[in-house]
Amino acid sequence: MSSQQPRNLTEFELMAQVSRLDLADGHANHSLRPETLGSLESAFAAALKEERHGLVHRVEREFLSALGRHTGQPYAAGSSHIVYSASVGVDIMAKYLAVRRYRTGMITPTFDNLPALMTMTGVELVPVPELRVMPEPDLDALSRLGLDALFLVLPNNPTGAVMDEAAVRRLFAWGAAQRVLIVVDASFRLLDPRACVDLIDMAEQADADAVTIDDTGKTVSLQDTKASVLSVTHRMCDAVSEVVSHCLLNVSCLDLRLLTTVLTMPPDHDEIGRARTLARRNRAVLRELLTSCDRIGCLPDSSPGQESALSIEWLHIGPERDRVLRRCRGQGLQILPGQPFFWATGGGEQPHTGEWVRIALLRDPEEFRRGADIFASALRARA
């Protein structure tokens, strides 16, 4: 990346990689249990010795089965495709939507690379405020937008907003009636049991067209070894599989073997449960510090509850936000500014978009506490 001001959230995260404390990157970056490390060493050695011929499909099915036990969604052959990252899955869907010239609603706020991948491919985007969809969809308002497709993030990044199962079913019924394709980026759902349901089956029951995108990288801490799964309802299988075949042959069997090992650890060494526990612990630390600074009001009314295991916290700092960020950076701490999440407002054109930050929680407790202390100190300091 050049020395110029970061142009998007990913470039902010790249800048954070060389800082002393990185609470910007929303991927899982915490230690694994010793037992898991031992299992990974064995799996790595065994994978390198396996005969490759005929291996790919078996390794893929084992990975998909392991992931499905955590997401609550089976991944059927022919309708589920493993790709290297959620962004690859989004890009594949962008190509699908662009070829069909689908007018597509995109949730806002959300991580800015999602709308960027769509617009770079030529998709016509319509901003859909989060409150129009979650926690309860405003179906009349959505109908007035004249959409061919609706792109959601569930739970949403950065706010953590979710829909319960009844609300999702209402949305799928609306999609079927209006002939609107529903695309759900579910990259964070391993951290929220409410979202761990079979979304594809729910869409099939409603006779709706739907897509889900799952991702291990937001929960499984494996040095950025990750995989995503793009799943579709039956009417979309042939068309989407053709796009996938132009983009990717297959994901590394070694990657999938390692991920399957983490996903199938026994209950007393469950790394998904441990990630949820760690996110809750670090959220409690952060909120305790906000209280001590008399800044608990930074939490929006719609913030996830104290027991939420979502791995990000969305805070409204106010007009002093940039001063707080400068003080954090001066002490080696990087967190994400909030305005790029408001992709439909042109960044900082509206003053309120420049008053937010997002803090990543999936770090080892000692590292997170150091970062949270710096952040709290910056909040206390006066200009």
C-alpha positions as CSV (number, residue, x, y, z in Angstrom):
1,M,0.0,0.0,0.0
2,S,1.3,3.5,-0.8
3,S,1.9,6.2,1.8
4,Q,-1.3,8.1,0.9
5,Q,-4.4,8.1,3.1
6,P,-6.1,4.7,3.0
7,R,-8.7,4.6,0.4
8,N,-11.0,1.9,1.9
9,L,-11.4,-0.2,5.0
10,T,-9.1,-3.0,3.8
11,E,-6.3,-0.5,3.4
12,F,-6.9,0.6,7.0
13,E,-6.6,-3.0,8.0
14,L,-3.4,-3.4,6.0
15,M,-1.9,-0.4,7.8
16,A,-2.9,-1.9,11.1
17,Q,-0.9,-5.1,10.4
18,V,2.4,-3.2,11.0
19,S,1.2,-1.5,14.2
20,R,2.0,-2.7,17.7
21,L,-1.7,-3.3,18.5
22,D,-4.3,-4.2,15.8
23,L,-7.9,-4.0,16.8
24,A,-8.9,-3.1,13.3
25,D,-8.9,-6.4,11.4
26,G,-12.2,-8.2,12.1
27,H,-10.8,-11.7,11.4
28,A,-10.1,-14.0,14.2
29,N,-6.5,-13.4,15.5
30,H,-6.3,-15.2,18.9
31,S,-4.4,-18.2,20.1
32,L,-5.7,-21.8,19.7
33,R,-5.8,-24.4,22.5
34,P,-2.6,-26.5,22.9
35,E,-4.7,-29.6,22.1
36,T,-5.8,-28.0,18.8
37,L,-2.3,-27.1,17.9
38,G,-1.3,-30.7,18.4
39,S,-4.1,-32.0,16.2
40,L,-3.2,-29.5,13.5
41,E,0.4,-30.7,13.5
42,S,-0.7,-34.3,13.0
43,A,-3.2,-33.2,10.3
44,F,-0.6,-31.2,8.4
45,A,1.8,-34.1,8.3
46,A,-0.9,-36.6,7.2
47,A,-2.2,-34.3,4.5
48,L,1.1,-34.0,2.9
49,K,1.4,-37.7,2.6
50,E,-2.1,-38.3,1.0
51,E,-2.4,-39.5,-2.5
52,R,-3.9,-36.5,-4.4
53,H,-5.8,-38.5,-7.1
54,G,-9.5,-38.6,-6.0
55,L,-8.9,-36.6,-2.9
56,V,-10.5,-33.3,-3.6
57,H,-14.2,-34.3,-3.4
58,R,-13.8,-36.3,-0.3
59,V,-11.9,-33.6,1.5
60,E,-14.5,-31.0,0.4
61,R,-17.4,-33.1,1.7
62,E,-15.6,-33.6,5.1
63,F,-15.1,-29.9,5.4
64,L,-18.7,-29.0,4.4
65,S,-20.0,-31.6,6.9
66,A,-17.9,-30.2,9.7
67,L,-18.9,-26.6,8.9
68,G,-22.6,-27.5,8.6
69,R,-22.6,-28.9,12.2
70,H,-21.8,-25.4,13.4
71,T,-23.9,-23.3,11.0
72,G,-26.9,-25.5,11.2
73,Q,-27.0,-25.6,7.4
74,P,-26.3,-28.7,5.3
75,Y,-24.2,-28.0,2.2
76,A,-25.5,-30.2,-0.7
77,A,-23.3,-31.2,-3.6
78,G,-24.1,-29.2,-6.7
79,S,-25.5,-26.2,-4.8
80,S,-22.6,-25.4,-2.5
81,H,-19.2,-24.1,-3.7
82,I,-16.0,-23.7,-1.6
83,V,-14.0,-20.6,-2.4
84,Y,-11.0,-19.0,-0.7
85,S,-12.8,-16.0,1.0
86,A,-16.1,-14.3,1.4
87,S,-14.9,-11.6,-0.9
88,V,-14.4,-14.2,-3.7
89,G,-18.0,-15.4,-3.1
90,V,-19.3,-11.8,-3.2
91,D,-17.4,-11.2,-6.4
92,I,-18.9,-14.3,-8.0
93,M,-22.4,-13.1,-7.1
94,A,-21.5,-9.6,-8.4
95,K,-20.7,-11.2,-11.8
96,Y,-24.0,-13.2,-11.7
97,L,-26.0,-10.0,-10.9
98,A,-24.2,-7.9,-13.4
99,V,-24.8,-10.2,-16.3
100,R,-28.5,-10.2,-15.5
101,R,-28.6,-6.4,-14.9
102,Y,-30.3,-6.9,-11.6
103,R,-31.1,-3.8,-9.7
104,T,-29.7,-4.7,-6.3
105,G,-30.5,-3.3,-2.8
106,M,-27.4,-3.3,-0.5
107,I,-27.6,-2.8,3.2
108,T,-26.0,0.2,4.8
109,P,-23.9,0.6,6.9
110,T,-21.7,-2.3,6.0
111,F,-18.1,-3.1,5.1
112,D,-17.3,-1.1,2.1
113,N,-15.7,-3.8,-0.1
114,L,-19.1,-5.4,-0.5
115,P,-20.7,-2.5,-2.5
116,A,-17.3,-1.8,-4.1
117,L,-17.1,-5.3,-5.6
118,M,-20.7,-4.9,-6.9
119,T,-20.2,-1.5,-8.5
120,M,-16.8,-2.5,-10.0
121,T,-18.6,-5.3,-11.8
122,G,-21.4,-2.9,-13.0
123,V,-24.2,-3.8,-10.7
124,E,-26.7,-1.0,-10.1
125,L,-26.9,-0.6,-6.3
126,V,-29.7,0.9,-4.2
127,P,-28.9,1.7,-0.6
128,V,-31.1,0.0,1.9
129,P,-30.8,1.4,5.5
130,E,-30.4,-1.4,8.0
131,L,-33.5,-0.4,9.9
132,R,-35.6,-1.2,6.8
133,V,-34.6,-4.8,7.1
134,M,-33.4,-5.7,10.6
135,P,-34.6,-6.7,13.1
136,E,-37.9,-6.7,11.3
137,P,-38.2,-6.2,7.5
138,D,-40.3,-3.3,6.3
139,L,-41.8,-5.1,3.3
140,D,-43.8,-2.2,2.0
141,A,-40.7,0.0,1.9
142,L,-38.7,-2.7,0.3
143,S,-41.4,-3.2,-2.4
144,R,-41.2,0.5,-3.3
145,L,-37.5,0.2,-4.2
146,G,-38.2,-1.9,-7.3
147,L,-35.5,-4.4,-6.7
148,D,-34.4,-7.5,-8.5
149,A,-32.1,-8.6,-5.7
150,L,-31.4,-7.7,-2.1
151,F,-28.0,-8.1,-0.5
152,L,-27.9,-8.4,3.3
153,V,-25.2,-9.1,5.9
154,L,-26.4,-11.3,8.8
155,P,-25.3,-10.5,11.5
156,N,-24.4,-7.2,10.0
157,N,-20.9,-5.8,10.1
158,P,-20.4,-3.4,11.8
159,T,-23.6,-3.1,13.9
160,G,-24.2,-6.8,14.8
161,A,-27.9,-6.5,13.9
162,V,-29.7,-9.8,13.2
163,M,-33.2,-11.1,12.3
164,D,-34.9,-13.9,14.1
165,E,-36.2,-16.9,12.2
166,A,-39.7,-15.6,11.9
167,A,-38.5,-12.3,10.3
168,V,-36.2,-14.2,7.9
169,R,-39.2,-16.4,6.8
170,R,-41.2,-13.2,6.2
171,L,-38.4,-11.8,4.1
172,F,-38.1,-15.0,2.0
173,A,-41.9,-15.1,1.5
174,W,-41.7,-11.5,0.3
175,G,-38.8,-12.4,-2.0
176,A,-40.8,-15.2,-3.5
177,A,-43.9,-13.0,-4.1
178,Q,-41.9,-10.1,-5.5
179,R,-39.4,-12.3,-7.4
180,V,-36.5,-10.7,-5.6
181,L,-33.3,-12.7,-5.1
182,I,-32.1,-12.6,-1.5
183,V,-28.3,-12.8,-1.0
184,V,-27.1,-13.2,2.6
185,D,-23.5,-12.7,3.6
186,A,-23.4,-14.8,6.8
187,S,-19.7,-14.5,7.4
188,F,-20.2,-13.7,11.2
189,R,-22.9,-16.2,11.9
190,L,-20.7,-18.7,13.7
191,L,-20.5,-16.2,16.5
192,D,-24.3,-15.8,16.8
193,P,-26.3,-18.9,17.3
194,R,-29.5,-17.1,16.3
195,A,-28.2,-17.0,12.7
196,C,-27.1,-20.7,12.7
197,V,-30.1,-22.0,10.9
198,D,-30.7,-23.6,7.5
199,L,-31.3,-20.4,5.4
200,I,-31.3,-22.3,2.1
201,D,-34.0,-24.7,3.2
202,M,-36.1,-21.8,4.6
203,A,-35.9,-20.1,1.2
204,E,-36.8,-23.4,-0.6
205,Q,-39.8,-23.8,1.6
206,A,-40.9,-20.3,0.6
207,D,-40.1,-21.0,-3.1
208,A,-37.7,-18.1,-3.0
209,D,-34.4,-17.7,-4.8
210,A,-31.6,-17.2,-2.2
211,V,-27.8,-17.3,-1.8
212,T,-25.8,-17.6,1.4
213,I,-22.1,-16.9,1.9
214,D,-20.3,-18.5,4.9
215,D,-16.8,-17.8,6.1
216,T,-14.5,-19.4,8.6
217,G,-12.0,-16.5,8.8
218,K,-14.1,-14.4,11.2
219,T,-14.1,-17.2,13.8
220,V,-11.4,-19.7,13.2
221,S,-8.0,-18.3,14.1
222,L,-5.6,-20.1,11.7
223,Q,-3.1,-17.5,10.4
224,D,-5.6,-16.4,7.8
225,T,-6.0,-19.9,6.4
226,K,-9.8,-19.8,5.7
227,A,-12.5,-20.9,3.3
228,S,-15.9,-19.6,2.4
229,V,-18.9,-21.5,1.1
230,L,-21.3,-20.1,-1.5
231,S,-24.7,-21.9,-1.4
232,V,-27.7,-21.4,-3.6
233,T,-31.3,-22.6,-4.0
234,H,-32.1,-25.1,-6.7
235,R,-33.1,-22.8,-9.5
236,M,-29.8,-21.0,-9.4
237,C,-27.5,-24.1,-9.3
238,D,-26.5,-24.3,-13.0
239,A,-26.0,-20.6,-13.6
240,V,-23.9,-20.0,-10.4
241,S,-21.8,-23.1,-10.9
242,E,-20.9,-21.9,-14.4
243,V,-19.6,-18.6,-12.9
244,V,-17.7,-20.4,-10.2
245,S,-16.1,-22.7,-12.8
246,H,-14.7,-19.7,-14.6
247,C,-13.2,-18.3,-11.3
248,L,-11.8,-21.3,-9.5
249,L,-10.9,-24.9,-9.8
250,N,-10.8,-25.9,-6.2
251,V,-9.6,-24.7,-2.8
252,S,-6.4,-26.2,-1.4
253,C,-7.0,-29.6,0.2
254,L,-4.4,-28.8,2.8
255,D,-6.3,-25.7,3.8
256,L,-9.5,-27.7,4.1
257,R,-7.9,-30.4,6.1
258,L,-6.6,-27.9,8.6
259,L,-9.9,-26.1,8.9
260,T,-11.8,-29.4,9.3
261,T,-9.4,-30.4,12.1
262,V,-10.3,-27.2,14.0
263,L,-14.0,-27.5,13.3
264,T,-14.2,-31.1,14.5
265,M,-12.3,-30.8,17.8
266,P,-14.2,-32.6,20.7
267,P,-16.7,-30.5,22.8
268,D,-14.2,-29.9,25.6
269,H,-11.8,-28.4,23.1
270,D,-14.3,-26.7,20.9
271,E,-12.7,-23.7,19.2
272,I,-15.9,-22.1,18.0
273,G,-17.3,-22.0,21.5
274,R,-14.0,-20.7,22.8
275,A,-14.1,-17.8,20.2
276,R,-17.6,-16.9,21.4
277,T,-16.4,-16.9,25.1
278,L,-13.4,-14.8,24.2
279,A,-15.5,-12.2,22.3
280,R,-17.9,-12.0,25.3
281,R,-15.0,-11.5,27.7
282,N,-13.4,-8.8,25.7
283,R,-16.7,-7.0,25.1
284,A,-17.2,-6.9,28.9
285,V,-13.7,-5.4,29.3
286,L,-14.4,-2.8,26.8
287,R,-17.8,-1.8,28.2
288,E,-16.4,-1.7,31.7
289,L,-13.8,0.8,30.5
290,L,-16.5,2.8,28.7
291,T,-18.4,3.0,32.0
292,S,-15.3,4.1,33.9
293,C,-14.8,6.9,31.3
294,D,-18.4,7.9,31.6
295,R,-18.7,7.1,27.9
296,I,-21.1,4.1,28.0
297,G,-23.3,6.3,25.9
298,C,-21.0,5.6,22.9
299,L,-23.0,2.3,22.6
300,P,-26.0,2.8,20.3
301,D,-29.4,1.7,21.7
302,S,-29.4,-1.1,19.1
303,S,-26.0,-2.5,20.3
304,P,-25.8,-6.3,20.9
305,G,-26.4,-7.3,24.5
306,Q,-23.6,-7.9,26.9
307,E,-23.8,-11.7,26.3
308,S,-23.4,-11.2,22.5
309,A,-20.4,-13.2,21.1
310,L,-20.2,-11.1,17.9
311,S,-16.5,-10.2,17.5
312,I,-16.9,-6.5,16.7
313,E,-18.1,-3.5,18.7
314,W,-19.6,-0.4,16.9
315,L,-19.3,2.8,18.9
316,H,-20.5,6.4,18.3
317,I,-17.6,8.6,19.6
318,G,-19.0,11.9,18.4
319,P,-17.2,15.0,16.8
320,E,-14.0,14.2,18.7
321,R,-13.6,10.9,16.9
322,D,-10.6,11.9,14.8
323,R,-8.8,13.2,17.9
324,V,-9.3,9.9,19.6
325,L,-8.0,8.0,16.5
326,R,-4.9,10.2,16.4
327,R,-4.2,9.5,20.0
328,C,-4.6,5.8,19.6
329,R,-2.4,5.7,16.5
330,G,0.2,7.7,18.4
331,Q,0.4,4.9,20.9
332,G,0.5,2.1,18.4
333,L,-3.2,1.2,18.4
334,Q,-5.2,0.9,15.2
335,I,-9.0,0.7,15.1
336,L,-11.3,1.3,12.1
337,P,-12.9,4.6,11.4
338,G,-16.6,4.3,10.8
339,Q,-17.3,6.5,7.8
340,P,-16.4,4.0,5.1
341,F,-19.1,1.7,6.4
342,F,-21.6,4.3,5.3
343,W,-20.9,3.5,1.7
344,A,-24.0,5.2,0.3
345,T,-23.3,8.7,1.8
346,G,-20.1,9.4,-0.1
347,G,-17.9,8.8,3.0
348,G,-17.6,12.0,5.0
349,E,-20.0,14.2,3.1
350,Q,-22.5,13.9,6.0
351,P,-20.8,14.9,9.3
352,H,-22.3,12.2,11.5
353,T,-20.7,9.4,9.4
354,G,-17.3,10.6,10.7
355,E,-18.2,10.0,14.4
356,W,-18.0,6.2,14.5
357,V,-15.4,3.5,15.1
358,R,-15.4,-0.3,14.9
359,I,-13.3,-2.3,17.3
360,A,-12.3,-6.0,16.7
361,L,-12.7,-8.3,19.8
362,L,-11.1,-11.6,18.8
363,R,-7.7,-11.1,20.3
364,D,-6.0,-12.8,23.3
365,P,-7.2,-11.2,26.5
366,E,-3.9,-9.5,27.4
367,E,-3.4,-8.0,24.0
368,F,-7.0,-6.8,23.9
369,R,-6.7,-5.3,27.3
370,R,-3.7,-3.3,26.3
371,G,-5.5,-1.9,23.3
372,A,-8.7,-1.2,25.2
373,D,-6.7,0.7,27.9
374,I,-5.1,2.9,25.2
375,F,-8.5,3.5,23.6
376,A,-10.0,4.4,27.0
377,S,-7.1,6.8,27.7
378,A,-7.7,8.5,24.4
379,L,-11.4,8.9,25.3
380,R,-10.5,10.5,28.7
381,A,-7.9,12.9,27.2
382,R,-9.0,16.4,26.4
383,A,-8.1,18.2,23.2
